[in-house]
Amino acid sequence: MSKVVLDIPEISCEHCSQAITKVLQPEAGVKQVRVDVPTQKVHLEYDEGTISLDRVKEILAEEEYPVEAVAQA
């Protein structure tokens, strides 16, 4: 299980939080999604054997939430 923090500057409100959670949570391999609106960060726990970080970033980019930076949690 991997844990990362995604920096997404486009996060500005609770709607953004809900939209990100809605697209990521159903994905196979995604275990936990926590969006922190004030810091514009997404705390993600996922199974790298089931879903890649690149795929997560693609999903977010498709929803107009491009990932600017990734840090290990």
Secondary structure, DSSP 8 states (H G I E B T S, - for coil): -EEEEEE-TT--SHHHHHHHHHHHTTSTTEEEEEEETTTTEEEEEE-TTTS-HHHHHHHHHHTT----EEEE-
